[in-house]
Amino acid sequence: MEAAIIGIGMTTIEKCKVKATYADLAWEAVNKALDDAGIGIEDIDNVITTSSDFWDGRTISCMAVGDASGVRYKNCSAVEGDGTFGAAYALARSLSGDYKTTLVTAHSKGSESVSSIITNAAFDPIYERGFGMDMISACAMQARAYMHATGTTSEQLALVSCKNHKNAKDNPYAQLPMNITVKDVLNSEMIADPLHKLDCSPVSDGCCAIIIANADFVKKIKAKPVWIKGVAFCSDAYFMGDRDLSKAKALEEAAKKAYSIAGITNPQKEINVAEVYDAFTYQELMWIEGLGLAEYGKAGVMLEKGIYNRDGKLPVNPSGGLLSGHPVIAAGLYRIAEVVLQLRGEAGGRQVNARRGVAHGVNGLCGQSHCVWVLDKDK
Amino acid sequence: MENIFKDIEPQVYKSQISVPYQWWAGETASKFFITLRDEKKILGKQCPQCGKVFCPPKKTCLFCYVDTNDWKEVGPKGKVITYTIVYRQQAALKKNVPVAFGLIQLEGSANAMLHYIEGIEPEGITIGMEVEAVFADDKSASIQAISHFRPVK
């Protein structure tokens, strides 16, 4: 693929950024991304914003965030959903040959609303919404199905939380850097069985921006590009009762496609770092398997062996992941930005040794839809 | 940048979007709900190509992408595919915790239905457990025409 990520910008992820509006967040992330690329807003020829009307509390939210993203008199389009999908749209534009630089933004301020009510509205109103489920209770059902099918234990889930919160201690953008033990996780409040409070990601505020450029433009600038090798997405059925919740079939398909585009035949050997959508502890394990980085049902055991630690063979979420800060919508774009930093060798205290990485985003309840990005240090 | 806020108290505006909706349930859901209410029967819909029966009913087959045609009675017994017990009183809940939700695959159905599991201590629920539909007394043509599922005695 003849496209690269030439700039990234992240705000810190916090529980409540009361002093910043969503537009302030976008302004900060976009300017950081422009500085990172060493270019100005005049060098950007089109913009993709990613937002959610419900989280923003306004309809056509994509139009509102445009000003802060520098879209005035520019070609601008929008994606509703996770930032990785917005970035995939940006990549398609870049590869079309008609655009040289595409700016992608994704933001949300979870602190301004009520997660349970918003995620309840994701359920079908005719058959399901009236029961009062939300993202946590739906994912708890998936966790239960996955644990039952694979024998993965609550202790293994808890270990994901310990690893990621510890990793976050070296991530200046993370909301919840902590030293915790498996016991702390298991003793934390049981929100929806089998998910304890510390099995769940927090509600967060944050914005991330990245700039995707075509190969010609990359030649003209000083910034260190990270090359996009393969991107694919895939979706499962909408209703949870119409899927096998214990498996991430859609992710398997997306990963296969992304690897095939990237020319990867053995992801376990060829991928050096992964940032996956760990909205809940069990999801990190399920997604590791769905991404082909472990056999089905074996990620928990690999985790216990330390494979996914920062000093392990295949570090997963060295940033601390979403468990350490989860701005919905922006979350997947943060995963991409983190892999970019890793591949540029600019990840500071959380740096791992990596030449090639994978970033992953999710849309919908219980991972209905997945987007997989394979990134490389070299063209 | 922080400095300019030093003496400023952040102002927070409270509001909400409150929009009434009325969703047409569609012909498939309408027939399903009316039969639930009037006959206390649970109907699924069958794919003419693969023969699978879906409940909740589907207008089109999940696998073959063709219209389903025949209605077939399913349940009222089924098994728990997966479940959760909610212990925190989340804002979206309609009942007091603990609340048990399950995906129930009814006998004869290829897919599963979301519903409450009651009539058992929540800690006793297991995957694979046999349950049956308990019909509601009120006359609503909706998924609430089933009150909940309970273990088969």
Interface residues (C-beta under 8 A of the other chain):
Chain A: V18 K19 G57 R58 V114 S116 I117 T119 N120 P125 I126 Y127 E128 G130 F131 G132 M133 D134 I136 S137 A140 M141 Q142 A143 R144 A145 H148 E189 M190 I191 A192 D193 P194 L195 A237 F239 M240 G241 D242 L245 S246
Chain B: E2 F5 P10 V12 S15 Q16 I17 Y21 W23 A25 G26 A29 F54 P56 K58 L62 I81 T82 Y83 T84 I85 V86 Y87 R88 Q90 A91 A92 L93 K94 K95 V99 F101 G102 L103 Q105 N111 A112 M113 L114 H115 Y116 P122 I127 S142 I143 Q144
